[in-house]
């Protein structure tokens, strides 16, 4: 029986642990770990846990039986829907289409073999050895009544002909298309060094299985990059009592996502747990022996590390290459779309038959000044997929906007870190509840006098409260009596790194003279 916990909803009450102790466990204050694929003997426990969860965060393998009145293809003119990207966003969109009554032909195209799987456990339960990489499948596949094309990448898109081109030369026609191709791990930039035995990344299920195998050999580990993925890998290494060094080019880990103030708290947490944290440095070279095995890493401060395993946690690359020349506004920044998930063409005009969802989508968020955002969060992929699927089969008068606030979580070093909103949009931050020394607190972020985000360390039950304040544009800093507050909050600069525009490599050439002839064309970097 497959189960996935929506950790954007989980508030750490632990009722599932009491109801199903053989499936769920909470080794630390709010850090929930669980089996994703339990055998049938535990089914009753899992069902009791789902019923006991006060925030309904457990998603089970179940039939999709609660359908609305069916919408036939003739009602909407949508004869066939194609989803490119068969992971979380694609699967959730497909389930939503069926739940909302779409009865037409549905095709999912994915470049990975096997069933769709959940990625967050890869850097947590899988690396620590609690579950196998093969046991991370997502629920709800067989009930979709869909055609699956697995292990075959989309390589092109013809907007005029409404066709997706596949790597084997076939084409798949569509009436509506959802682009949910996500991202991939950014590789180590030196190809020769990246090919050394012991240099790896973490993104796919195969990556996780291989990294787990290497960790079992008890290597000396170097993690290159102190973002969430790098920090979680370092946390697992210390849990396994492995020596690990984290090389972070910024002043602190997580600084790019949470700013310098909270980043320094994360740095203290890492060092307290035995991580050799090196900030303000870069890895300048990875060196191997004559057999091609990794042996050393050279840092920009002149130091040399003896290492057996280096994990490049350098962020991600959006999977948009297959859209080059398609006429969509797609590039390194993602695929541009409106708040209703409808894709823009290169002229900035909305396409009514092409939609975007998940990590690859770049969309405007009204709460953040209509700034275009790309969010690589589990919760955003789910909520955006629901909106996209609904709008694909709805008339123009019933379209929904994607207004959900981003929610993110990370379990590391025994602490459950969660956020709501966009911390990097802020200019100030204040610790409003709890204790930094105990790593149990709430940090609230503000921009121009209003609350824009909140981050909790082992205080997840407060997130919904602050979500409401963000949506109401409540004043910052919050000035009312709070549980766990010993003094009025003191706002300080959030120390958010300067933003690098995601479109810095985008060049557009405009051609034509008459108004009905003028068109924009994307020019790749380096093209003259």
N, C-alpha and C positions, 0 to 999 in steps of 0.2 A: 504494500500500500504506500503510495507516494504522498509525501507531505512537504509543503514549503511554508515557512513562516514569513509573513510580510513584516519584516523588521522595521519598516517605516511606521507601522502601527503599534508594534510591541512596546509596552511601557515597563517591562521588567517585573510584573506582578508575580510571575512564576507559578500560576495556577496549573499550567500544562505540566510542570515538573511534578507536582503532587498527583495529578491525575494519571500521568503516564511516565513514571520514573525510568522505565526501561527504554524510552525513546528520547525524552528530553532531559537535559541537565543544565544546571546553572553553576558552573565552577567558581564564579566570582559574583560580585554584588548584582550586576545586571546583565552579564554576558551569557546569552542563551546559546547552547549548542544542542544539536539534535540529529537523529538519523533521518535522512531524506527518503529512504526506501526501506520501510520496515516490513517484516514478514507478516503474514495474515494472522499469526497468533497474537499480534499486538494490536489488531484492528480495533477491538473494543476500547483499549486504553487510549488510542489516538482519537477515537470518536468522543470519548469522555473529555479529553483535553480540549478538543475543538469547541465543545459545548461550554466548558468552564472558562474559556478565554474571555475576559470582560471586554476586550476591544476587537474580538472576532478577527484575529490576525492569522489563523491557521487556514491554509488552502489545501484541500485534499483531492485525491484522485476520485472523481465522481462524475456521474453522467450529467451532461448539460440538459437538464429537463425543464428548467424554468424559462421557456421561450415566450416571447411576446407573440402576438398574432403575426403569422408569417407574411413577409414582404416578398412577393414573387418578383421575378426578374421583370415581368411586364409592368409592375407598379412603378418601378424606378428607372427602367431602361438599363439596368446593370445586369448584363448577361453573364459576365465572368470577371471575377476579382482575382488578381495575382498579387501575392506578397513575396517580395524579394528580401530574404533575411528570415530564417526559420529559428530564431532564438526567442528571448523573452518577449520583446515588443511584437514580433511577428505572430507568435503563438497567442498572445493575449488579444491581439486584434482579430485573429481568426475566431477565437472563442466568443468575442463580443459580437462579431457579425452573426454567428449562428444564434447566439442568445437573443439578439434583437430581431431575429426572424428571417435573416437573409437565407434564401433557399437555392440560390444559383450556384454555378460552378465555382469552386474555390481551389486555387493552386498555391502551394508554398514551395519556394525555391531556396535551398540552403547549400552553401559550399562545403559544409562539414558532413561527414558520414554519421549515421546514428541518430538517436533521438535528441530533441532539444534538452539542454541541461541548464541548471542554475549556476551562475558564476561566483557569487559571493562566497560559497563554502570552499571554493578552490584554494583561496589564500588563508583559510582558517582550518576547518575540520579535515580537509583532504591533506594539507601539508603536515598537520600534526599527527596524521595516521588514524584519526577517529573514524573516518569513513573512507571508502575507496572512491577514486575519481569516477568509476563507472556507476556509482550509486547516487549521482547528483541530478538525475533526470527530473524535468519539470512535469507536473501533473497535466492531465487533459490533452491527450493526443489522439487516441483512437476514436473519440466521440465526435470529431470535427467534420466527418464526411468530406474529406478533402483529398486532393491529389498532392502527393509529396514527391518533389524532385530533390534528392539528397546527393551530396558529394559532387555537385556540379555548380560552378560559379556562373553568375550573370556577367557578361562581358560587354554588353552594349544595350542602348535603349533608343528606339525609333519612335519619337513622340507622334509624328504625323501618321504613321502606320499603326500606332498603338501596339508595339511588339517589343518584347524583351528578348535579347539575343543571348544564347547560352554558349558555353565554352565548347560544346560538341558540335556546334553549327546549327542546332535547332533554334527555332523561334517560338515564343509563346505569346499569343495575342491576349489582350485584356480590354475590358471596358473601364475598369478602375484598377489603379496600380498603387500599392503601398511600398515605399522604400524604407526598409528597416535593416540595412546592412551593417549598422553598428561600427565598431572600431576594432583595430588590432594593436598589439603591443608594438611600441616603437623599438626597433632593434638597436643594438650597439652600432654606432655609425661606421666603425672601421670593419669592413667585411672580413678581412683576414683575421683580425682579432676575434670577431664574432664567431668565427668558425672553430676556435679553439675548443677542445673538449673540456667542458666545465663552465662555459659562458652560455647563459640561457636567459629566457624571459618567462613571464607568467601571464597568460591570458586564456588559453584554451584548456580543455580537459586533459589533452595529451601533455601540454606543458606542465600541468599540476602533477600528473602521474610521474613524469620524468623527474621533476624537481623533488618530489617525495622520495623517489628511489635514491637520488643522490644524497639527500639529507640523511637517509638511513645509514650511509657510509661514514657519517660523522666528519664532514669536511670542515675546513676553515672557510668561513663564508664572508663574502663581500657583497653588500647590497648597494647598488649605485642608484641613488635617488631616495629622498626621504619623504615622499608623498604617502598617501594612504596605503597603496599596495606595498611599497618598500617597507613601510613601518610595520605592516601586518606580517610580512615575511620575517622581519627581524624579531618580532614578537614570538613567532613560532620557533625560531631558532633558539631563543632563550628558554622557551618552554621545554625544548628538547635538550637543554643544557649544552648548546653548541656555541662556540665562539663566533661572534658576528661583528663586523664593522659596517657602519652605514656612512657612506660618503654623500653629503648633501651640499650642493653649490650655494644654497641660500643660507641665511643666518640661523635657521632652525628648521626642524622637520615640520611638515604640514603648513609652512608659512604661506605657500602659494594659495592654499584653500582657506585658511583660518586667520592669517595675519601673524604678525610677530609676537603679539602679547600672548595669545594662546599657543603659538608655536613654541615659545620658550618653556611653557608648562609641559608640552609634549616632549621637549628635549630633556627636561628633568626626569620625566617618567621613563624615558629610554635609558638614561644613564643610571638611574636607580635600579633598573632591572638588568644591568650588566652589559649594555650595548656600548661598544666602542664607537661613539658618535663623533664624526668629523664634519663640522660645518664650515662653510666658506671655502670649500675645496672642490676640485673636480678630479676625476680620474683621467690622466693624460695618456696612459698606455696600459694595455693588458699583454703580458708576456707569457709564452709557453716554453716547454722543453722541446727536445728534438723529436719527441713522439707526438707533438701537437697537443699536449695536455697543459692546461692553465697552471701557472706556478706563481706569478707575481703580478702586482698592480702598482703602478706608479701614480702618485698624486701630485697635484699642482704645487703643494707646499714643499716638494722635494722628498717626502717620505716614501718608503717602499714597503708594501705589505706582502707577506707570503700567504697566498690563498689557493684553495683548491676549487672553489666554486664562486662565480660572480653572477649575480642576478641583476640584469639591467632593468630597473624600474623607472624608466624615463618618460612615462606618459604613453599616449596612444596616437595612432594615425587613423583618420576616418576613412572608411572604405567607400571611396567615391570615384576611383579611377575608371570604373566601368561606365560612368556617366559622362566622361569626357567627350565633347562634341555632340552631346545629346540636345543641347539647347536649354538645359536646366541651369539654374544658378547654383552650381555645385563646384566645390573646390576644397582646399585644405581646411577651410572654416566649417565645412559640412554642406548640407543641402538646405538652401533657404526656403522657408515656408511662412505662412501667416499663422495667426493664433488658432485657426481652425485646422491646421496641419496640411493645408493645401500648398503644394510646391510652387515656387516662383520660377518662371522661365528667366533666361538671361537678361531680358528687358525689364524684369521686375513685375511682370504680369502674372497673376495667379492662374494656375492650371486647374481646371475643375475636375480632371480625371486622374491626377497624380497627387499622392499624399505622402507624407513623411512622418516617421515616429522613431523615438528612441535616441540612442547616443549620436546618431548621424544627423539629427535634425537641428537646424539653427532657426530659432523662432523668437518673435517679440513678446516680452512679458509686460503687461500693463502695470503691474505692481512696481516694476523696476524701470520706470520711465520709458517703457516700450523698447528698452535695450534688447538687442538680439543676443540670445543665450544658447549655448550648447551645454547640455547637462548629461554627464555620464553617470547617472544615478538609477538604481533599480526602480525606485518609486516613480521617477519621471517617465521611464520607459513604459511602465504599466499604465499610468494615467493618460499619457499621450496616445498610447495605442487605443485606449477606449474611446477617446475623442475622435481620433482619425477614423476608426471603424464605424462609429455612429454617423459621422459626416459623409462617409463614402456612399451610404445608402439612404441619405435623407435629403429632402428638398431644401432649397436655399433658405426658406423661412424657418427651418428647424435645426440649423447648424449650431454647434456648440463651440465655445472658445476653450482653449486649454489654459486654465487659470490656476491650476494647482501649484501650491508653493513647493519648491524642491525640498525633499527630505533625504538625509543621508545618514548612514551609520557605519561605524568601524569598531571592531573588537580587537583591542591590542593591549598587551601587558596587564591583563586582568581588569581593564576598564572599558566600559561601553560608551563610546563617543558618538553622539548623535547631533544633527543640526537640522534646522528648518529655516527656509529662506536662503538668501545669497549673501554669505558673510563678506565676500569680496566687493560687494556694492557699497559697503560701509566706509565711513571715515573715522568712527570712534567705536569704542567697546567699553563695557563696564561689567565687572563681576557683581551680580545682583543677589545671588543666593549661594549658600554653601561655603566650602573651604577649599582653596587652591592647594593648601598643604596636604589635605587628605585626598586630593584628586576627586573631589565630589562637589561639583559646583555648576552654576548656570552663568554663562556669559551672554550678554545681550549686545547686539551690534546696532549702531544708528547711523543714519545719513541725513544731514541737514535737519536734525531735530525730530526725526521719526524713526521708529523701530523697523529694521529691515531684516534681521536674522537673529537666531539664538542658537547657541551651542551648549550642550550639556555633557558633563563627564559624570556618569552614573547617576543622573537625575532625569531620566527619560520621561517620567510621568508628567513633567512640566511642559513638554513640547507643545501639546495641544493648546495650553493656555497662551503661550507666546505666539503660536500660529494665529490665534484670534487677534492678538494685539497687532501683528504685522498686517493682517488683512484689513484692520480698522484704521491703519496709519496712525497708531497710537504714538504719543510723544516719547522722545528719548531724551535722557534716561528715564525709565519708569519710576514714578514717584508715589508709591503707595506701600502699605505694610505688606511684607512678604514673609513667608515661612523661611527660616534659615538665614535671615538677613540681620546682621549685627550692627550695621551702620548704613547710612544713606549711600547709594552707589556713587562711585567716582569715575566719571568718564575720562578715558585717556585715548590718544591716537591708536587706531587699530593696527597700524603699520602694515597695511596691505601693500604688497609689491606693485609697482607701476604696471598697469595693464598694457600688454602688447596687443594691438588690434589684430583680430583674427583674419582681417582682410588685407594684411600688409603685403601679401604676395599677389593680390588680385588686381589685374590690369584689364580695363575694358576699352575696346576700340569701338567708336561710334561711326557708322557709315551711312551714306544716303543724304539727300538734300531735302526732298519734299517730305512733309510730315508723315505721309503714309508709307514712305520708303525707309525712314530712319530706323536703324536696328543697332543693338549692342552685340558685341562679340567678345567673349572672354579670351584673353591672351595669356598663355602660360608664362611663368617667370623665365626669363632668359630668352624669350622669343622677341625678335626684332621685326 
